[in-house]
Amino acid sequence: MPRSKTVHIPRPVYPVQAVTSWDDLPVICTCADVARLFSCTPEKIQRMAAKSELPAFRLGPEWRFRREDISAYIENQVKKAV
């Protein structure tokens, strides 16, 4: 019996809205929210959370981030770079 070929369907591309102020982010953020802020993919944010590089907590199977923790993380990274 011949094997069928695997068809790869590209993921849809959604428009990404830029974060212009902290008020654009909810108090409890998802990976997608933080990814918009960092201009990267949600998958990268998930990996950073899993490695404890970003302060996060799990809500069921999903990672969540407090806006204050992300702000403190960014401030800490800026201090390290200076």
N, CA, C and O atoms as CSV, one atom per row, in Angstrom:
chain,resi,resn,atom,element,x,y,z
A,1,MET,N,N,0.849,-1.177,0.000
A,1,MET,CA,C,0.000,0.000,0.000
A,1,MET,C,C,0.892,1.237,0.000
A,1,MET,O,O,1.741,1.361,0.882
A,2,PRO,N,N,0.737,2.153,-0.947
A,2,PRO,CA,C,1.586,3.352,-1.000
A,2,PRO,C,C,1.268,4.303,0.151
A,2,PRO,O,O,0.119,4.446,0.569
A,3,ARG,N,N,2.307,4.936,0.639
A,3,ARG,CA,C,2.152,5.903,1.720
A,3,ARG,C,C,1.754,7.257,1.143
A,3,ARG,O,O,2.249,7.670,0.094
A,4,SER,N,N,0.879,7.920,1.826
A,4,SER,CA,C,0.485,9.248,1.365
A,4,SER,C,C,1.527,10.263,1.812
A,4,SER,O,O,2.150,10.104,2.862
A,5,LYS,N,N,1.707,11.279,1.029
A,5,LYS,CA,C,2.658,12.330,1.355
A,5,LYS,C,C,2.062,13.257,2.408
A,5,LYS,O,O,0.861,13.528,2.417
A,6,THR,N,N,2.930,13.733,3.293
A,6,THR,CA,C,2.502,14.674,4.307
A,6,THR,C,C,2.409,16.058,3.691
A,6,THR,O,O,3.342,16.531,3.041
A,7,VAL,N,N,1.296,16.681,3.901
A,7,VAL,CA,C,1.085,18.029,3.381
A,7,VAL,C,C,1.280,19.003,4.536
A,7,VAL,O,O,0.621,18.886,5.569
A,8,HIS,N,N,2.173,19.953,4.366
A,8,HIS,CA,C,2.420,20.969,5.381
A,8,HIS,C,C,1.602,22.208,5.050
A,8,HIS,O,O,1.746,22.815,3.989
A,9,ILE,N,N,0.755,22.555,5.979
A,9,ILE,CA,C,-0.075,23.741,5.805
A,9,ILE,C,C,0.561,24.869,6.600
A,9,ILE,O,O,0.779,24.715,7.802
A,10,PRO,N,N,0.865,25.995,5.971
A,10,PRO,CA,C,1.495,27.097,6.712
A,10,PRO,C,C,0.565,27.650,7.777
A,10,PRO,O,O,-0.655,27.685,7.613
A,11,ARG,N,N,1.175,28.082,8.873
A,11,ARG,CA,C,0.406,28.699,9.950
A,11,ARG,C,C,-0.090,30.056,9.494
A,11,ARG,O,O,0.621,30.772,8.789
A,12,PRO,N,N,-1.303,30.419,9.887
A,12,PRO,CA,C,-1.807,31.742,9.494
A,12,PRO,C,C,-1.003,32.845,10.175
A,12,PRO,O,O,-0.557,32.696,11.312
A,13,VAL,N,N,-0.833,33.920,9.480
A,13,VAL,CA,C,-0.107,35.064,10.010
A,13,VAL,C,C,-1.141,36.098,10.435
A,13,VAL,O,O,-1.928,36.589,9.625
A,14,TYR,N,N,-1.119,36.413,11.719
A,14,TYR,CA,C,-2.048,37.387,12.258
A,14,TYR,C,C,-1.329,38.720,12.406
A,14,TYR,O,O,-0.139,38.748,12.718
A,15,PRO,N,N,-2.030,39.815,12.190
A,15,PRO,CA,C,-1.381,41.111,12.403
A,15,PRO,C,C,-1.023,41.280,13.876
A,15,PRO,O,O,-1.835,41.010,14.761
A,16,VAL,N,N,0.185,41.724,14.121
A,16,VAL,CA,C,0.659,41.921,15.485
A,16,VAL,C,C,0.593,43.404,15.804
A,16,VAL,O,O,1.176,44.232,15.103
A,17,GLN,N,N,-0.116,43.725,16.861
A,17,GLN,CA,C,-0.217,45.118,17.266
A,17,GLN,C,C,0.941,45.431,18.204
A,17,GLN,O,O,1.237,44.667,19.122
A,18,ALA,N,N,1.580,46.547,17.963
A,18,ALA,CA,C,2.704,46.950,18.802
A,18,ALA,C,C,2.200,47.397,20.166
A,18,ALA,O,O,1.085,47.900,20.304
A,19,VAL,N,N,3.040,47.203,21.156
A,19,VAL,CA,C,2.739,47.685,22.500
A,19,VAL,C,C,3.339,49.076,22.606
A,19,VAL,O,O,4.555,49.244,22.511
A,20,THR,N,N,2.491,50.069,22.802
A,20,THR,CA,C,2.990,51.446,22.850
A,20,THR,C,C,3.097,51.974,24.272
A,20,THR,O,O,3.802,52.953,24.517
A,21,SER,N,N,2.405,51.339,25.215
A,21,SER,CA,C,2.514,51.743,26.615
A,21,SER,C,C,2.184,50.543,27.496
A,21,SER,O,O,1.628,49.546,27.036
A,22,TRP,N,N,2.541,50.667,28.773
A,22,TRP,CA,C,2.254,49.577,29.714
A,22,TRP,C,C,0.759,49.372,29.847
A,22,TRP,O,O,0.318,48.270,30.171
A,23,ASP,N,N,-0.029,50.404,29.605
A,23,ASP,CA,C,-1.481,50.275,29.712
A,23,ASP,C,C,-2.057,49.388,28.617
A,23,ASP,O,O,-3.196,48.932,28.723
A,24,ASP,N,N,-1.272,49.140,27.557
A,24,ASP,CA,C,-1.721,48.237,26.493
A,24,ASP,C,C,-1.707,46.783,26.955
A,24,ASP,O,O,-2.378,45.935,26.366
A,25,LEU,N,N,-0.942,46.496,28.009
A,25,LEU,CA,C,-0.841,45.131,28.517
A,25,LEU,C,C,-1.809,44.923,29.671
A,25,LEU,O,O,-1.996,45.820,30.493
A,26,PRO,N,N,-2.426,43.744,29.738
A,26,PRO,CA,C,-3.265,43.459,30.902
A,26,PRO,C,C,-2.397,43.231,32.140
A,26,PRO,O,O,-1.185,43.046,32.028
A,27,VAL,N,N,-3.014,43.244,33.304
A,27,VAL,CA,C,-2.265,43.029,34.550
A,27,VAL,C,C,-1.650,41.630,34.560
A,27,VAL,O,O,-0.508,41.456,34.985
A,28,ILE,N,N,-2.397,40.642,34.098
A,28,ILE,CA,C,-1.886,39.281,33.939
A,28,ILE,C,C,-1.794,39.024,32.445
A,28,ILE,O,O,-2.808,39.038,31.748
A,29,CYS,N,N,-0.588,38.790,31.948
A,29,CYS,CA,C,-0.331,38.669,30.517
A,29,CYS,C,C,-0.195,37.213,30.092
A,29,CYS,O,O,0.182,36.351,30.885
A,30,THR,N,N,-0.504,36.961,28.842
A,30,THR,CA,C,-0.276,35.655,28.236
A,30,THR,C,C,1.068,35.675,27.514
A,30,THR,O,O,1.725,36.713,27.434
A,31,CYS,N,N,1.462,34.536,26.998
A,31,CYS,CA,C,2.702,34.479,26.215
A,31,CYS,C,C,2.614,35.389,24.992
A,31,CYS,O,O,3.597,36.027,24.614
A,32,ALA,N,N,1.449,35.445,24.384
A,32,ALA,CA,C,1.272,36.298,23.201
A,32,ALA,C,C,1.437,37.774,23.558
A,32,ALA,O,O,2.017,38.539,22.787
A,33,ASP,N,N,0.934,38.170,24.716
A,33,ASP,CA,C,1.076,39.569,25.145
A,33,ASP,C,C,2.546,39.928,25.342
A,33,ASP,O,O,3.003,40.971,24.875
A,34,VAL,N,N,3.283,39.062,26.034
A,34,VAL,CA,C,4.695,39.330,26.301
A,34,VAL,C,C,5.500,39.256,25.004
A,34,VAL,O,O,6.457,40.009,24.823
A,35,ALA,N,N,5.120,38.362,24.113
A,35,ALA,CA,C,5.803,38.257,22.818
A,35,ALA,C,C,5.641,39.546,22.018
A,35,ALA,O,O,6.578,39.980,21.348
A,36,ARG,N,N,4.466,40.159,22.083
A,36,ARG,CA,C,4.272,41.455,21.406
A,36,ARG,C,C,5.208,42.499,21.980
A,36,ARG,O,O,5.784,43.304,21.248
A,37,LEU,N,N,5.353,42.481,23.292
A,37,LEU,CA,C,6.221,43.456,23.952
A,37,LEU,C,C,7.684,43.249,23.556
A,37,LEU,O,O,8.406,44.213,23.301
A,38,PHE,N,N,8.111,41.998,23.506
A,38,PHE,CA,C,9.509,41.673,23.204
A,38,PHE,C,C,9.784,41.512,21.710
A,38,PHE,O,O,10.929,41.290,21.316
A,39,SER,N,N,8.765,41.619,20.885
A,39,SER,CA,C,8.882,41.435,19.427
A,39,SER,C,C,9.515,40.085,19.086
A,39,SER,O,O,10.494,40.007,18.343
A,40,CYS,N,N,8.939,39.041,19.642
A,40,CYS,CA,C,9.392,37.686,19.339
A,40,CYS,C,C,8.168,36.779,19.286
A,40,CYS,O,O,7.034,37.258,19.316
A,41,THR,N,N,8.393,35.482,19.208
A,41,THR,CA,C,7.280,34.540,19.120
A,41,THR,C,C,6.814,34.108,20.506
A,41,THR,O,O,7.594,34.128,21.458
A,42,PRO,N,N,5.555,33.722,20.623
A,42,PRO,CA,C,5.070,33.188,21.898
A,42,PRO,C,C,5.826,31.925,22.327
A,42,PRO,O,O,5.990,31.670,23.520
A,43,GLU,N,N,6.278,31.149,21.358
A,43,GLU,CA,C,7.041,29.940,21.676
A,43,GLU,C,C,8.348,30.271,22.382
A,43,GLU,O,O,8.752,29.556,23.299
A,44,LYS,N,N,9.013,31.344,21.969
A,44,LYS,CA,C,10.247,31.771,22.636
A,44,LYS,C,C,9.946,32.193,24.076
A,44,LYS,O,O,10.718,31.886,24.985
A,45,ILE,N,N,8.841,32.886,24.284
A,45,ILE,CA,C,8.456,33.303,25.636
A,45,ILE,C,C,8.172,32.072,26.500
A,45,ILE,O,O,8.549,32.035,27.671
A,46,GLN,N,N,7.509,31.067,25.922
A,46,GLN,CA,C,7.249,29.825,26.661
A,46,GLN,C,C,8.553,29.149,27.069
A,46,GLN,O,O,8.680,28.669,28.196
A,47,ARG,N,N,9.512,29.110,26.165
A,47,ARG,CA,C,10.814,28.492,26.489
A,47,ARG,C,C,11.528,29.268,27.589
A,47,ARG,O,O,12.116,28.669,28.489
A,48,MET,N,N,11.480,30.605,27.523
A,48,MET,CA,C,12.123,31.423,28.552
A,48,MET,C,C,11.456,31.202,29.913
A,48,MET,O,O,12.136,31.143,30.937
A,49,ALA,N,N,10.134,31.081,29.923
A,49,ALA,CA,C,9.416,30.829,31.180
A,49,ALA,C,C,9.759,29.446,31.725
A,49,ALA,O,O,9.963,29.285,32.929
A,50,ALA,N,N,9.822,28.459,30.854
A,50,ALA,CA,C,10.133,27.099,31.286
A,50,ALA,C,C,11.544,27.003,31.859
A,50,ALA,O,O,11.794,26.202,32.760
A,51,LYS,N,N,12.464,27.812,31.345
A,51,LYS,CA,C,13.848,27.821,31.840
A,51,LYS,C,C,14.029,28.772,33.021
A,51,LYS,O,O,15.146,28.957,33.504
A,52,SER,N,N,12.937,29.371,33.483
A,52,SER,CA,C,12.940,30.350,34.583
A,52,SER,C,C,13.758,31.594,34.252
A,52,SER,O,O,14.265,32.259,35.155
A,53,GLU,N,N,13.889,31.910,32.982
A,53,GLU,CA,C,14.546,33.153,32.574
A,53,GLU,C,C,13.595,34.343,32.748
A,53,GLU,O,O,14.041,35.469,32.970
A,54,LEU,N,N,12.302,34.092,32.648
A,54,LEU,CA,C,11.280,35.111,32.857
A,54,LEU,C,C,10.438,34.708,34.062
A,54,LEU,O,O,10.113,33.531,34.214
A,55,PRO,N,N,10.077,35.662,34.922
A,55,PRO,CA,C,9.209,35.328,36.053
A,55,PRO,C,C,7.796,35.029,35.536
A,55,PRO,O,O,7.168,35.868,34.891
A,56,ALA,N,N,7.312,33.825,35.829
A,56,ALA,CA,C,6.014,33.409,35.315
A,56,ALA,C,C,5.389,32.383,36.249
A,56,ALA,O,O,6.043,31.847,37.144
A,57,PHE,N,N,4.125,32.127,36.022
A,57,PHE,CA,C,3.445,31.050,36.728
A,57,PHE,C,C,2.520,30.346,35.747
A,57,PHE,O,O,2.158,30.889,34.703
A,58,ARG,N,N,2.153,29.145,36.104
A,58,ARG,CA,C,1.296,28.372,35.223
A,58,ARG,C,C,-0.147,28.463,35.686
A,58,ARG,O,O,-0.442,28.390,36.879
A,59,LEU,N,N,-1.020,28.622,34.738
A,59,LEU,CA,C,-2.449,28.588,34.974
A,59,LEU,C,C,-2.974,27.475,34.076
A,59,LEU,O,O,-3.263,27.687,32.898
A,60,GLY,N,N,-3.091,26.297,34.651
A,60,GLY,CA,C,-3.404,25.119,33.848
A,60,GLY,C,C,-2.201,24.812,32.971
A,60,GLY,O,O,-1.076,24.781,33.470
A,61,PRO,N,N,-2.403,24.587,31.696
A,61,PRO,CA,C,-1.269,24.277,30.818
A,61,PRO,C,C,-0.537,25.509,30.276
A,61,PRO,O,O,0.488,25.376,29.607
A,62,GLU,N,N,-1.055,26.694,30.561
A,62,GLU,CA,C,-0.503,27.911,29.952
A,62,GLU,C,C,0.294,28.735,30.947
A,62,GLU,O,O,0.008,28.744,32.144
A,63,TRP,N,N,1.302,29.430,30.427
A,63,TRP,CA,C,2.109,30.344,31.232
A,63,TRP,C,C,1.406,31.686,31.315
A,63,TRP,O,O,0.777,32.137,30.358
A,64,ARG,N,N,1.524,32.321,32.486
A,64,ARG,CA,C,1.004,33.669,32.694
A,64,ARG,C,C,2.095,34.521,33.334
A,64,ARG,O,O,2.974,34.008,34.025
A,65,PHE,N,N,2.027,35.811,33.097
A,65,PHE,CA,C,3.060,36.735,33.548
A,65,PHE,C,C,2.394,37.947,34.184
A,65,PHE,O,O,1.436,38.488,33.632
A,66,ARG,N,N,2.890,38.374,35.331
A,66,ARG,CA,C,2.403,39.617,35.931
A,66,ARG,C,C,3.102,40.783,35.257
A,66,ARG,O,O,4.309,40.740,35.019
A,67,ARG,N,N,2.349,41.814,34.953
A,67,ARG,CA,C,2.906,42.987,34.272
A,67,ARG,C,C,4.046,43.596,35.079
A,67,ARG,O,O,5.049,44.015,34.502
A,68,GLU,N,N,3.910,43.653,36.423
A,68,GLU,CA,C,4.960,44.216,37.276
A,68,GLU,C,C,6.236,43.392,37.197
A,68,GLU,O,O,7.335,43.948,37.200
A,69,ASP,N,N,6.101,42.060,37.126
A,69,ASP,CA,C,7.277,41.191,37.034
A,69,ASP,C,C,8.020,41.391,35.713
A,69,ASP,O,O,9.250,41.391,35.678
A,70,ILE,N,N,7.263,41.562,34.631
A,70,ILE,CA,C,7.889,41.789,33.329
A,70,ILE,C,C,8.594,43.146,33.321
A,70,ILE,O,O,9.689,43.273,32.772
A,71,SER,N,N,7.973,44.157,33.927
A,71,SER,CA,C,8.603,45.468,34.029
A,71,SER,C,C,9.906,45.381,34.817
A,71,SER,O,O,10.921,45.945,34.408
A,72,ALA,N,N,9.879,44.672,35.950
A,72,ALA,CA,C,11.090,44.513,36.761
A,72,ALA,C,C,12.160,43.729,36.005
A,72,ALA,O,O,13.348,44.033,36.120
A,73,TYR,N,N,11.748,42.726,35.235
A,73,TYR,CA,C,12.698,41.951,34.430
A,73,TYR,C,C,13.399,42.851,33.416
A,73,TYR,O,O,14.616,42.772,33.249
A,74,ILE,N,N,12.641,43.698,32.745
A,74,ILE,CA,C,13.222,44.600,31.752
A,74,ILE,C,C,14.183,45.582,32.419
A,74,ILE,O,O,15.277,45.823,31.909
A,75,GLU,N,N,13.779,46.149,33.554
A,75,GLU,CA,C,14.660,47.068,34.287
A,75,GLU,C,C,15.963,46.381,34.688
A,75,GLU,O,O,17.039,46.970,34.585
A,76,ASN,N,N,15.861,45.140,35.142
A,76,ASN,CA,C,17.044,44.374,35.534
A,76,ASN,C,C,17.960,44.126,34.337
A,76,ASN,O,O,19.182,44.216,34.460
A,77,GLN,N,N,17.376,43.817,33.185
A,77,GLN,CA,C,18.176,43.587,31.979
A,77,GLN,C,C,18.872,44.860,31.519
A,77,GLN,O,O,19.997,44.811,31.023
A,78,VAL,N,N,18.202,46.008,31.682
A,78,VAL,CA,C,18.811,47.284,31.310
A,78,VAL,C,C,19.984,47.587,32.221
A,78,VAL,O,O,21.025,48.049,31.754
A,79,LYS,N,N,19.831,47.333,33.529
A,79,LYS,CA,C,20.912,47.574,34.480
A,79,LYS,C,C,22.121,46.680,34.184
A,79,LYS,O,O,23.264,47.115,34.326
A,80,LYS,N,N,21.871,45.442,33.776
A,80,LYS,CA,C,22.965,44.533,33.435
A,80,LYS,C,C,23.731,45.010,32.201
A,80,LYS,O,O,24.948,44.847,32.113
A,81,ALA,N,N,23.002,45.605,31.245
A,81,ALA,CA,C,23.617,46.032,30.003
A,81,ALA,C,C,24.460,47.299,30.169
A,81,ALA,O,O,25.341,47.569,29.353
A,82,VAL,N,N,24.196,48.064,31.208
A,82,VAL,CA,C,24.902,49.340,31.393
A,82,VAL,C,C,26.195,49.130,32.118
A,82,VAL,O,O,26.927,50.089,32.365
